[in-house]
Amino acid sequence: MSKDKKEIEENKVSPEEKGGAPKDAGKIEKETESEIESGDDELERILNGIDEEDDDDDLDLEEGEDSFLSQLDASGLKGNEDAKKDGAEDNEASGDAAAYEAEIATLRAKLEKSEKKNEVLALQLHDLNKTQERLKDNFKKQARRPLEDAVKKLLDPIDNLERAYESISDEDCAQNEVLKNTKEGLRMTIDQIVDTLETVGIKRVEGVGTKFDPAYHEAVSMAQDGEKQDNTVLCVMQSGYKSEDRLLRPAKVIVNKLQK
C-alpha cells in the first residue's frame, strides 16, 4: 500500500473517536466515498508526477546517452579523420621516399652507363693514339726510305775515300808535300760528308774502343791486346751507318778476345 492510501485509511476515524455527535450512515458513506475519490485523485496525481519524473529521467538518460554517443562518435570520427590524415601523410611520405629511391636508382644506372661508355671511349682513344703514333712512325720511316737508299749508294764512294786516305802513310807525307796535302784534302772531304749526313739523321756506328754489339757490329777477325778490355773493338775495317735507330750497314770490326 502506498503512503498516500495509508494516510487516508489512518484518517478514517469514527465520530465516536473524535468525540463528536454520531452522523447519518448515508451521509457518512457519501463523505467517505468523496474522501476516497479525493485520495484516488491525489494518488493518481502523485503517480502521474512519478511517471512524469520517470519519463524526464528516462529522457535525460536518453539525452545523456545520445550526447555521450554523439561525443563518442565525434571523438571516434575525429580520431578516424586524424588517423586517416596521419595515414595519408605517411602514405605521401612513403610515396615520396619511393619516388626519390626510384630517381636515385635511375641516376645511378645512368651514371654506370656513362662510366662504362667513358671507359670504352678511353680505350678507343688509347687505341686511336697508338694507331696515330704507329702511322706517324710508319710515315716517317717511309719518308726516310728514299734518303736512306740514296745514302746507301754513297757508302761505297765514302769507303773508297777512306781507303785512299789510309793508303798514304805519314812517312810518305813527310817526304812528299803533295801526298801530304792530298791526304789532308781526303780527310776534310770525308769529315764534311759525314757531318752532312748527320744533319739528316745518318750517323756512323761507334767503333774503336766500344764494346762489341752484334746489333751494330760484324766481327771479321779476333785479336788479343792485353792493354784493352775483352770483347772490345780494336779496329774498324769498314765503317757502319745507321739512320736514327735503323741500321743501314753494320760496321766490320776486329774484336779483342783475351784467353782465359
SVG drawing of the C-alpha trace seen along z (x, -y; Angstrom):
<svg xmlns="http://www.w3.org/2000/svg" viewBox="-29 -20 190 40">
<polyline fill="none" stroke="black" stroke-width="0.4" points="0.0,0.0 1.3,-3.4 2.0,-6.1 -1.0,-8.3 -3.5,-5.5 -2.2,-4.6 -2.7,-8.2 -6.2,-8.1 -7.0,-4.9 -5.5,-6.4 -7.6,-9.5 -10.8,-7.4 -11.8,-7.7 -15.3,-7.2 -17.3,-10.1 -17.1,-8.4 -13.3,-8.6 -13.5,-12.3 -15.9,-12.8 -18.5,-14.3 -22.1,-13.5 -23.0,-10.5 -23.8,-11.2 -26.3,-9.7 -24.9,-6.5 -25.7,-7.6 -24.1,-10.9 -21.1,-9.2 -20.8,-6.9 -21.0,-9.8 -18.3,-11.6 -16.2,-8.5 -16.6,-8.0 -15.8,-11.6 -12.7,-11.4 -11.7,-8.1 -12.2,-9.7 -10.2,-12.7 -7.5,-10.3 -7.6,-8.4 -7.3,-11.6 -4.4,-12.7 -2.8,-9.3 -3.3,-9.4 -1.8,-12.9 1.2,-11.6 1.6,-8.6 1.4,-10.8 4.0,-13.0 6.2,-10.0 5.7,-8.8 6.5,-12.2 9.6,-12.3 10.5,-8.8 9.8,-10.0 12.0,-13.0 14.7,-10.8 14.4,-8.5 14.5,-11.4 17.5,-12.8 19.1,-9.4 18.4,-9.0 19.6,-12.5 22.8,-11.8 23.3,-8.6 22.7,-10.3 25.1,-13.0 27.7,-10.5 27.3,-8.5 27.5,-11.7 30.6,-12.7 32.0,-9.2 31.1,-9.2 32.5,-12.6 35.7,-11.6 35.9,-8.4 35.2,-10.3 37.8,-12.8 40.2,-10.1 39.4,-8.3 39.9,-11.6 43.2,-12.2 44.2,-8.6 43.3,-8.9 45.2,-12.2 48.2,-10.7 47.9,-7.6 47.6,-9.9 50.7,-11.8 52.6,-8.5 51.5,-7.2 52.5,-10.5 55.9,-10.4 56.3,-6.7 55.4,-7.6 57.9,-10.5 60.6,-8.2 59.9,-5.6 59.9,-8.2 63.3,-9.5 64.7,-6.0 63.5,-5.3 65.0,-8.5 68.3,-7.7 68.3,-4.2 67.7,-5.7 70.5,-8.3 72.9,-5.5 72.0,-3.4 72.7,-6.4 76.0,-7.1 77.1,-3.5 76.2,-3.6 78.1,-6.8 81.1,-5.4 81.1,-2.3 80.8,-4.5 83.7,-6.6 85.8,-3.5 85.0,-2.3 85.8,-5.8 89.0,-5.9 90.1,-2.6 89.1,-3.6 91.1,-6.9 94.1,-5.0 93.9,-2.7 93.5,-5.6 96.5,-7.4 98.6,-4.2 97.4,-3.9 98.2,-7.5 101.7,-7.1 102.2,-4.0 101.0,-5.7 103.3,-8.7 106.2,-6.4 105.5,-4.4 105.0,-7.6 108.3,-9.0 110.1,-5.8 108.6,-5.7 109.5,-9.3 113.2,-8.5 113.4,-5.4 114.4,-7.4 117.1,-9.3 118.4,-6.0 118.5,-4.4 120.5,-7.3 122.9,-7.2 123.5,-3.5 124.6,-4.3 127.1,-6.9 128.6,-4.5 130.9,-2.8 132.3,-6.1 132.9,-7.1 134.7,-3.8 136.9,-4.5 137.8,-7.9 138.7,-6.4 140.8,-3.6 142.7,-6.2 143.3,-8.2 144.6,-5.2 146.9,-4.3 149.0,-7.4 151.4,-6.9 152.8,-9.6 156.3,-8.8 155.2,-9.5 153.6,-12.7 156.9,-13.7 158.8,-13.1 156.3,-14.4 154.3,-17.7 151.8,-16.8 150.9,-13.5 150.6,-15.3 148.2,-17.9 146.3,-15.1 145.8,-13.2 144.7,-16.3 142.2,-17.0 140.8,-13.5 140.3,-13.8 138.5,-17.1 136.2,-15.7 135.4,-12.6 134.6,-14.6 132.5,-17.0 130.4,-14.2 129.9,-12.6 128.9,-15.9 126.4,-16.5 124.9,-13.0 124.5,-13.7 122.3,-16.7 119.7,-14.4 119.9,-11.7 122.5,-9.4 125.3,-8.6 128.3,-6.3 128.2,-3.3 130.6,-3.7 133.9,-1.9 137.2,-1.6 137.2,-1.3 133.5,-0.5 132.1,2.8 131.2,5.3 127.5,5.1 126.2,7.8 123.2,5.5 125.6,3.0 129.0,4.7 130.1,7.6 133.3,9.3 135.6,10.2 138.5,11.2 139.8,11.7 142.9,10.3 144.5,10.2 145.6,7.0 146.3,7.2 146.0,3.5 142.4,3.5 139.3,4.9 138.0,8.2 135.3,8.1 136.0,4.6 136.5,3.2 140.2,2.9 140.0,1.8 137.3,0.8 137.8,2.4 134.6,0.8 132.5,-1.9 128.9,-1.2 126.0,-3.6 122.5,-3.9 119.5,-6.1 118.3,-7.1 117.7,-3.6 117.5,-1.8 120.8,-0.1 121.8,-0.8 125.0,1.2 126.9,2.9 130.5,1.9 133.1,4.6 135.5,4.8 138.3,6.7 137.4,7.7 139.7,8.2 139.4,11.7 141.5,12.5 142.3,16.1 141.1,17.2"/>
</svg>
